[in-house]
Amino acid sequence: MAYISVVSPVYGCKNSLYELYFRLKETLEKINSDFEIILVNDASPDIVWELIVELSNKDNRVKGINLSRNFGQHNAITSGLDHCNGEWVIVMDCDLQDQPEEIINLYNKAKEGYDYVLARRKKRKDRWIKRLYSKVFNKLLSYLSGSKSDASIANFGIFKHDVIQSINTLREKTRWFPSFVNWVGYKGTNIEVVHSLRQNGVSSYSFRKLLNLAIDVILLNSDKPLKLVIKFGFLISITSIIFAIITLYRYFAGQVTVLGWTSLIISIWFLSGIIIFIMGIIGLYLAKVYDHSKDRPLYIIKNKANLK
């Protein structure tokens, strides 16, 4: 029987924690009564740490990590993965949209010889605006990062300890768990799962946050934006040469007597905009290099429960 770890970042889900614990307990005991549930409080605004401590006092299989501030969902996942010991590791959200009962199906599929199995949501039970945000995010991410990003697959899945150990060696400051899973390789698959309505709270991912996250993940995983800028610059250069040839021909043919002020101003503004745009993209990459050079920790732990 496999020892299983469950890692769940907690933010804005205080009212779901008791149900999450009882449903996880009931599900995991069907596999092995020896398991651990690691709940990571990412500075949740609903003061959830006391509840995590209460659960850990009642059941020593529940373990808690209290971060000193909000470091973000994927940094919180990283802190949990750094402390888990399971032969198999489950990563899931705390809002019960990921149903604990699906762990049995994930585990049974993994036993067929896979190193990890991801949950593919058959039908997302989110508001239409969130589904739209997510679709745009994943399309943008897939195109610019050079890797396929599926909007129906998030963090929920089961992973062999070897996969998690490999992911833990990746210490980039910009964290995006699904991209790390893709990068480390291993033999994986996905299965359809039932996705539930969010029972408490609202998602913290607005369109602006998703867009910022997409930019961060793209800069982390790909140099495609720089390549696109080079192609765009080359296209502008070719267009400028063609325009210059046409202008010279018209000049020597006597068709142009006075050079146009309008075309000159438009050209200046257009090329200035392109130059600033290119410098902005290069600046983003330099900013990420600077951020990584500071070598700050990915998270800071304030308190622990049932963990050394």
Sequence and secondary structure as in RCSB ss.txt:
>XXXX:A:sequence
MAYISVVSPVYGCKNSLYELYFRLKETLEKINSDFEIILVNDASPDIVWELIVELSNKDNRVKGINLSRNFGQHN
AITSGLDHCNGEWVIVMDCDLQDQPEEIINLYNKAKEGYDYVLARRKKRKDRWIKRLYSKVFNKLLSYLSGSKSD
ASIANFGIFKHDVIQSINTLREKTRWFPSFVNWVGYKGTNIEVVHSLRQNGVSSYSFRKLLNLAIDVILLNSDKP
LKLVIKFGFLISITSIIFAIITLYRYFAGQVTVLGWTSLIISIWFLSGIIIFIMGIIGLYLAKVYDHSKDRPLYI
IKNKANLK
>XXXX:A:secstr
   EEEEEEESS GGGHHHHHHHHHHHHTTT S EEEEEEE   TT  HHHHHHHHHH TTEEEEEESS   HHH
HHHHHHHH   SEEEE  SSSSB GGGHHHHHHHHTTT SEEEEEESS  S HHHHHHHHHHHHHHHHHHSS   
TTEEEEEEEEHHHHHHHHT   SS  HHHHHHHH  SEEEEEE B    SS  S  HHHHHHHHHHHHHHH  HH
HHHHHHHHHHHHHHHHHHHHHHHHHHHTT  SS  HHHHHHHHHHHHHHHHHHHHHHHHHHHHHHHHHT   S  
EEEEES  
